[in-house]
Amino acid sequence: MDNTYTTSQNNPFVPSDGNSGANEMQVFVDDSVAYIHISFWQRSFANKLLWLVYKAFRVFYVSVWFYFLPFVVIMGSYLIPLYMTKMPFIDPFRAASTLPK
């Protein structure tokens, strides 16, 4: 498989008009790898351990930050006003004046 493109015949990124330097030979090589994968069993012991620690932190982060905290905020926006309506009103100025000196 040849990943070399020359001039503008196969490369859409090289302008085809004659004034922009497309007359010179330009070579573009695609060095990217299509697929990279390391099997869990091909890793060293330390890398396996660190990968498991990473997965544990990732599960905790995703479950708390993206699922639990939005749920708590939505429920809090409903429960805090409900809780405040059931509490007796305490006037802070009046309560401060009744404290023993």
ROZAMAR-134835 format. One record per atom (N, C-alpha, C): x, y, z; residue in three letters. Coordinates in pm, whole numbers, padded with zeros to 5 digits, always signed. Example, Ala and Ser with C-alpha at 12.3 -4.5 7.8 and 13.67 -1.06 7.14 Angstrom:
BEGIN
+01319-00569+00780ALA
+01230-00450+00780ALA
+01320-00330+00780ALA
+01285-00225+00708SER
+01367-00106+00714SER
+01290+00003+00787SER
This chain:
BEGIN
+00085-00118+00000MET
+00000+00000+00000MET
+00089+00123+00000MET
+00074+00206-00100ASP
+00155+00326-00113ASP
+00074+00447-00066ASP
+00125+00516+00036ASN
+00054+00631+00092ASN
+00118+00763+00049ASN
+00182+00765-00067THR
+00251+00884-00114THR
+00165+00954-00218THR
+00146+01084-00200TYR
+00068+01164-00295TYR
+00164+01262-00362TYR
+00151+01279-00493THR
+00237+01372-00564THR
+00151+01478-00633THR
+00203+01597-00636THR
+00142+01714-00699THR
-00005+01727-00661THR
-00091+01760-00753SER
-00231+01783-00718SER
-00324+01679-00779SER
-00269+01578-00844GLN
-00357+01482-00910GLN
-00435+01395-00811GLN
-00373+01359-00697ASN
-00441+01275-00599ASN
-00466+01347-00466ASN
-00409+01462-00447ASN
-00417+01530-00319ASN
-00511+01649-00328ASN
-00622+01648-00255PRO
-00715+01761-00262PRO
-00665+01885-00188PRO
-00555+01874-00111PHE
-00506+01987-00034PHE
-00408+02073-00113PHE
-00365+02027-00229VAL
-00274+02106-00312VAL
-00358+02178-00416VAL
-00352+02312-00421PRO
-00431+02386-00520PRO
-00388+02351-00663PRO
-00484+02347-00751SER
-00453+02306-00889SER
-00427+02424-00981SER
-00446+02548-00935ASP
-00415+02661-01022ASP
-00264+02676-01035ASP
-00217+02728-01145GLY
-00074+02733-01174GLY
+00002+02838-01097GLY
-00061+02927-01025ASN
+00007+03040-00961ASN
+00046+03014-00816ASN
+00008+02906-00758SER
+00029+02889-00614SER
+00142+02794-00579SER
+00229+02762-00669GLY
+00342+02677-00640GLY
+00312+02530-00654GLY
+00201+02494-00715ALA
+00165+02353-00733ALA
+00245+02289-00845ALA
+00322+02367-00919ASN
+00402+02311-01027ASN
+00522+02235-00974ASN
+00568+02271-00855GLU
+00681+02201-00797GLU
+00633+02066-00743GLU
+00726+01974-00736MET
+00693+01840-00687MET
+00675+01846-00536MET
+00556+01809-00489GLN
+00528+01807-00346GLN
+00490+01665-00307GLN
+00553+01617-00201VAL
+00528+01480-00157VAL
+00469+01484-00017VAL
+00358+01414+00001PHE
+00294+01403+00130PHE
+00285+01255+00165PHE
+00333+01219+00282VAL
+00332+01081+00325VAL
+00242+01069+00447VAL
+00153+00971+00443ASP
+00063+00947+00555ASP
+00127+00844+00646ASP
+00176+00890+00764ASP
+00246+00802+00856ASP
+00158+00753+00970ASP
+00030+00784+00967SER
-00055+00745+01079SER
-00086+00595+01073SER
-00101+00537+01191VAL
-00133+00396+01203VAL
-00284+00384+01216VAL
-00341+00289+01148ALA
-00486+00277+01147ALA
-00541+00227+01280ALA
-00472+00136+01350TYR
-00526+00076+01470TYR
-00414+00044+01568TYR
-00428+00092+01691ILE
-00329+00062+01794ILE
-00403+00000+01911ILE
-00359-00115+01956HIS
-00423-00181+02070HIS
-00319-00267+02143HIS
-00319-00254+02276ILE
-00235-00339+02359ILE
-00329-00424+02443ILE
-00319-00552+02429SER
-00403-00642+02507SER
-00369-00630+02654SER
-00467-00652+02741PHE
-00445-00643+02885PHE
-00338-00742+02928PHE
-00335-00860+02871TRP
-00241-00964+02912TRP
-00102-00943+02856TRP
-00084-00851+02762GLN
+00048-00819+02709GLN
+00117-00710+02791GLN
+00049-00651+02887ARG
+00105-00544+02969ARG
+00191-00601+03082ARG
+00278-00518+03137SER
+00356-00558+03254SER
+00265-00553+03377SER
+00312-00609+03489PHE
+00231-00613+03610PHE
+00200-00471+03659PHE
+00300-00384+03660ALA
+00279-00247+03705ALA
+00180-00174+03616ALA
+00189-00197+03486ASN
+00097-00132+03393ASN
-00045-00184+03412ASN
-00060-00315+03439LYS
-00193-00370+03467LYS
-00252-00307+03591LYS
-00169-00295+03696LEU
-00215-00237+03821LEU
-00256-00091+03801LEU
-00175-00014+03732LEU
-00207+00126+03707LEU
-00329+00141+03616LEU
-00346+00050+03522TRP
-00464+00054+03436TRP
-00590+00028+03518TRP
-00584-00065+03613LEU
-00699-00093+03700LEU
-00728+00025+03792LEU
-00623+00092+03842VAL
-00644+00212+03923VAL
-00709+00321+03839VAL
-00661+00339+03716TYR
-00721+00436+03625TYR
-00869+00406+03602TYR
-00902+00279+03578LYS
-01042+00243+03553LYS
-01128+00268+03677LYS
-01075+00241+03796ALA
-01151+00267+03918ALA
-01178+00417+03935ALA
-01075+00499+03915PHE
-01095+00644+03923PHE
-01190+00693+03815PHE
-01181+00636+03697ARG
-01268+00677+03587ARG
-01414+00643+03617ARG
-01438+00524+03669VAL
-01575+00485+03704VAL
-01629+00577+03813VAL
-01548+00605+03915PHE
-01591+00695+04022PHE
-01619+00835+03968PHE
-01528+00888+03886TYR
-01544+01022+03831TYR
-01669+01033+03745TYR
-01687+00939+03655VAL
-01802+00946+03564VAL
-01932+00928+03640VAL
-01936+00832+03732SER
-02062+00807+03803SER
-02098+00921+03896SER
-02001+00983+03962VAL
-02032+01092+04054VAL
-02054+01222+03979VAL
-01960+01259+03894TRP
-01966+01390+03831TRP
-02079+01401+03728TRP
-02100+01299+03649PHE
-02198+01310+03540PHE
-02335+01252+03574PHE
-02346+01171+03679TYR
-02475+01112+03711TYR
-02526+01153+03849TYR
-02443+01142+03953PHE
-02490+01167+04088PHE
-02506+01316+04118PHE
-02407+01400+04084LEU
-02417+01543+04115LEU
-02531+01613+04042LEU
-02557+01590+03914PRO
-02675+01652+03853PRO
-02805+01608+03920PRO
-02813+01482+03960PHE
-02931+01434+04030PHE
-02948+01506+04165PHE
-02838+01524+04238VAL
-02843+01593+04367VAL
-02885+01739+04349VAL
-02834+01806+04248VAL
-02870+01946+04224VAL
-03017+01959+04189VAL
-03066+01871+04103ILE
-03207+01877+04065ILE
-03297+01847+04185ILE
-03262+01744+04262MET
-03341+01712+04381MET
-03328+01821+04486MET
-03211+01880+04499GLY
-03192+01989+04595GLY
-03274+02111+04561GLY
-03288+02142+04432SER
-03369+02258+04394SER
-03516+02236+04426SER
-03558+02113+04445TYR
-03695+02084+04487TYR
-03704+02067+04639TYR
-03612+01996+04700LEU
-03622+01962+04842LEU
-03587+02077+04936LEU
-03494+02164+04899ILE
-03457+02274+04988ILE
-03574+02370+05009ILE
-03643+02416+04904PRO
-03761+02500+04930PRO
-03871+02425+05006PRO
-03889+02298+04980LEU
-03988+02220+05052LEU
-03953+02212+05200LEU
-03827+02190+05230TYR
-03781+02184+05368TYR
-03796+02320+05437TYR
-03767+02427+05365MET
-03776+02561+05424MET
-03921+02600+05454MET
-04017+02553+05378THR
-04157+02586+05405THR
-04209+02513+05528THR
-04151+02400+05562LYS
-04195+02324+05678LYS
-04127+02367+05807LYS
-04019+02445+05798MET
-03950+02493+05918MET
-04022+02616+05972MET
-04027+02632+06104PRO
-04084+02756+06159PRO
-03990+02873+06130PRO
-04048+02988+06105PHE
-03968+03105+06073PHE
-03900+03157+06199PHE
-03772+03182+06192ILE
-03696+03235+06304ILE
-03640+03370+06261ILE
-03680+03474+06331ASP
-03630+03607+06301ASP
-03493+03623+06366ASP
-03385+03641+06289PRO
-03251+03646+06348PRO
-03232+03768+06439PRO
-03299+03881+06409PHE
-03283+04000+06492PHE
-03353+03982+06628PHE
-03469+03924+06623ARG
-03544+03901+06746ARG
-03475+03794+06830ARG
-03424+03690+06767ALA
-03356+03584+06840ALA
-03230+03635+06906ALA
-03159+03726+06841ALA
-03036+03782+06898ALA
-03066+03870+07018ALA
-03180+03938+07018SER
-03213+04027+07131SER
-03260+03950+07254SER
-03301+03824+07238THR
-03349+03745+07351THR
-03239+03661+07414THR
-03117+03666+07360LEU
-03007+03590+07419LEU
-02966+03649+07553LEU
-02931+03564+07648PRO
-02885+03618+07777PRO
-02750+03689+07761PRO
-02734+03793+07842LYS
-02609+03873+07832LYS
-02509+03833+07934LYS
